[in-house]
């Protein structure tokens, strides 16, 4: 859990409402609500960012086929991300607004 030293108020958003909590209130709220999943509402935790792919250059006869393959791969990732976002919206973890 994050260091809450010196924090007087913490804001929590749940179910479209904003709650103003003290650090102790937040600890109690977390104990009662836990971590959010696709099927359970709760606290959303930070995670490490995904690192970027290093720059790549393709030349020659294979350049066109590599570009097509890369486009297909990027679109597949986009489809997976959209499915994940839809599941998070359905679970109430992410809002449409």
DRENNURO-652126 format. One record per residue (C-alpha): residue number from 1; x, y, z; chain. Coordinates in Angstrom, 3 decimals. Layout:
<atom zator="NUM" u="X" v="Y" w="Z" lumlo="A"/>
...
//
This chain:
<atom zator="1" u="0.000" v="0.000" w="0.000" lumlo="A"/>
<atom zator="2" u="1.133" v="3.549" w="-0.695" lumlo="A"/>
<atom zator="3" u="2.682" v="5.633" w="2.060" lumlo="A"/>
<atom zator="4" u="-0.101" v="7.858" w="3.390" lumlo="A"/>
<atom zator="5" u="2.114" v="9.774" w="5.840" lumlo="A"/>
<atom zator="6" u="1.155" v="13.437" w="5.890" lumlo="A"/>
<atom zator="7" u="-2.002" v="12.903" w="3.844" lumlo="A"/>
<atom zator="8" u="-5.050" v="14.441" w="5.459" lumlo="A"/>
<atom zator="9" u="-7.608" v="13.407" w="2.856" lumlo="A"/>
<atom zator="10" u="-7.737" v="10.832" w="0.090" lumlo="A"/>
<atom zator="11" u="-10.439" v="10.773" w="-2.586" lumlo="A"/>
<atom zator="12" u="-11.956" v="7.479" w="-3.693" lumlo="A"/>
<atom zator="13" u="-14.355" v="7.139" w="-6.613" lumlo="A"/>
<atom zator="14" u="-16.777" v="4.236" w="-6.519" lumlo="A"/>
<atom zator="15" u="-20.040" v="3.688" w="-8.332" lumlo="A"/>
<atom zator="16" u="-19.975" v="7.179" w="-9.817" lumlo="A"/>
<atom zator="17" u="-19.617" v="8.823" w="-6.404" lumlo="A"/>
<atom zator="18" u="-16.642" v="10.610" w="-4.849" lumlo="A"/>
<atom zator="19" u="-15.743" v="9.831" w="-1.240" lumlo="A"/>
<atom zator="20" u="-13.376" v="11.909" w="0.906" lumlo="A"/>
<atom zator="21" u="-11.501" v="9.662" w="3.343" lumlo="A"/>
<atom zator="22" u="-8.823" v="9.979" w="5.978" lumlo="A"/>
<atom zator="23" u="-5.894" v="7.561" w="5.702" lumlo="A"/>
<atom zator="24" u="-7.446" v="5.419" w="8.422" lumlo="A"/>
<atom zator="25" u="-10.818" v="5.451" w="6.622" lumlo="A"/>
<atom zator="26" u="-9.045" v="4.367" w="3.442" lumlo="A"/>
<atom zator="27" u="-7.357" v="1.454" w="5.215" lumlo="A"/>
<atom zator="28" u="-10.735" v="0.324" w="6.533" lumlo="A"/>
<atom zator="29" u="-12.330" v="0.769" w="3.093" lumlo="A"/>
<atom zator="30" u="-9.599" v="-1.337" w="1.468" lumlo="A"/>
<atom zator="31" u="-9.989" v="-4.036" w="4.100" lumlo="A"/>
<atom zator="32" u="-13.713" v="-4.208" w="3.311" lumlo="A"/>
<atom zator="33" u="-13.548" v="-3.846" w="-0.471" lumlo="A"/>
<atom zator="34" u="-10.276" v="-5.423" w="-1.528" lumlo="A"/>
<atom zator="35" u="-8.763" v="-5.288" w="-4.981" lumlo="A"/>
<atom zator="36" u="-10.972" v="-4.962" w="-8.064" lumlo="A"/>
<atom zator="37" u="-11.236" v="-7.813" w="-10.531" lumlo="A"/>
<atom zator="38" u="-13.358" v="-8.313" w="-13.644" lumlo="A"/>
<atom zator="39" u="-16.122" v="-9.753" w="-11.445" lumlo="A"/>
<atom zator="40" u="-15.616" v="-7.877" w="-8.144" lumlo="A"/>
<atom zator="41" u="-15.651" v="-4.129" w="-7.510" lumlo="A"/>
<atom zator="42" u="-12.819" v="-2.792" w="-5.393" lumlo="A"/>
<atom zator="43" u="-9.567" v="-0.879" w="-5.416" lumlo="A"/>
<atom zator="44" u="-7.645" v="-0.618" w="-8.690" lumlo="A"/>
<atom zator="45" u="-3.910" v="-0.943" w="-8.108" lumlo="A"/>
<atom zator="46" u="-1.079" v="0.512" w="-10.144" lumlo="A"/>
<atom zator="47" u="1.148" v="-1.807" w="-12.105" lumlo="A"/>
<atom zator="48" u="4.400" v="-1.406" w="-13.942" lumlo="A"/>
<atom zator="49" u="4.248" v="0.057" w="-17.437" lumlo="A"/>
<atom zator="50" u="4.996" v="-2.136" w="-20.414" lumlo="A"/>
<atom zator="51" u="8.241" v="-1.189" w="-22.092" lumlo="A"/>
<atom zator="52" u="8.272" v="-0.065" w="-25.714" lumlo="A"/>
<atom zator="53" u="9.668" v="-2.222" w="-28.477" lumlo="A"/>
<atom zator="54" u="13.029" v="-0.978" w="-29.714" lumlo="A"/>
<atom zator="55" u="13.068" v="0.822" w="-33.034" lumlo="A"/>
<atom zator="56" u="13.408" v="-1.502" w="-35.993" lumlo="A"/>
<atom zator="57" u="14.106" v="-0.767" w="-39.643" lumlo="A"/>
<atom zator="58" u="13.345" v="-3.213" w="-42.425" lumlo="A"/>
<atom zator="59" u="14.536" v="-2.652" w="-45.971" lumlo="A"/>
<atom zator="60" u="14.710" v="-4.676" w="-49.124" lumlo="A"/>
<atom zator="61" u="12.351" v="-7.206" w="-50.615" lumlo="A"/>
<atom zator="62" u="10.821" v="-8.208" w="-47.260" lumlo="A"/>
<atom zator="63" u="9.840" v="-4.655" w="-46.233" lumlo="A"/>
<atom zator="64" u="6.285" v="-4.805" w="-47.626" lumlo="A"/>
<atom zator="65" u="5.458" v="-8.181" w="-46.068" lumlo="A"/>
<atom zator="66" u="6.935" v="-7.105" w="-42.723" lumlo="A"/>
<atom zator="67" u="4.824" v="-3.922" w="-42.774" lumlo="A"/>
<atom zator="68" u="1.665" v="-5.960" w="-43.487" lumlo="A"/>
<atom zator="69" u="2.533" v="-8.390" w="-40.710" lumlo="A"/>
<atom zator="70" u="3.167" v="-5.527" w="-38.272" lumlo="A"/>
<atom zator="71" u="-0.178" v="-3.921" w="-39.137" lumlo="A"/>
<atom zator="72" u="-1.953" v="-7.230" w="-38.497" lumlo="A"/>
<atom zator="73" u="-0.180" v="-7.617" w="-35.146" lumlo="A"/>
<atom zator="74" u="-1.025" v="-4.066" w="-34.031" lumlo="A"/>
<atom zator="75" u="-4.682" v="-4.542" w="-34.983" lumlo="A"/>
<atom zator="76" u="-4.778" v="-7.819" w="-33.009" lumlo="A"/>
<atom zator="77" u="-3.431" v="-6.010" w="-29.932" lumlo="A"/>
<atom zator="78" u="-6.037" v="-3.267" w="-30.399" lumlo="A"/>
<atom zator="79" u="-8.780" v="-5.886" w="-30.522" lumlo="A"/>
<atom zator="80" u="-7.515" v="-7.472" w="-27.278" lumlo="A"/>
<atom zator="81" u="-7.323" v="-4.056" w="-25.564" lumlo="A"/>
<atom zator="82" u="-10.860" v="-3.195" w="-26.633" lumlo="A"/>
<atom zator="83" u="-12.107" v="-6.535" w="-25.270" lumlo="A"/>
<atom zator="84" u="-10.325" v="-5.877" w="-21.968" lumlo="A"/>
<atom zator="85" u="-11.795" v="-2.368" w="-21.724" lumlo="A"/>
<atom zator="86" u="-15.271" v="-3.736" w="-22.442" lumlo="A"/>
<atom zator="87" u="-14.865" v="-6.313" w="-19.661" lumlo="A"/>
<atom zator="88" u="-13.653" v="-3.613" w="-17.245" lumlo="A"/>
<atom zator="89" u="-16.642" v="-1.412" w="-18.146" lumlo="A"/>
<atom zator="90" u="-19.044" v="-4.310" w="-17.637" lumlo="A"/>
<atom zator="91" u="-17.494" v="-4.992" w="-14.229" lumlo="A"/>
<atom zator="92" u="-17.869" v="-1.313" w="-13.273" lumlo="A"/>
<atom zator="93" u="-14.116" v="-0.854" w="-12.858" lumlo="A"/>
<atom zator="94" u="-13.826" v="1.581" w="-15.790" lumlo="A"/>
<atom zator="95" u="-16.408" v="4.202" w="-16.683" lumlo="A"/>
<atom zator="96" u="-17.533" v="5.139" w="-20.177" lumlo="A"/>
<atom zator="97" u="-17.265" v="8.815" w="-19.251" lumlo="A"/>
//
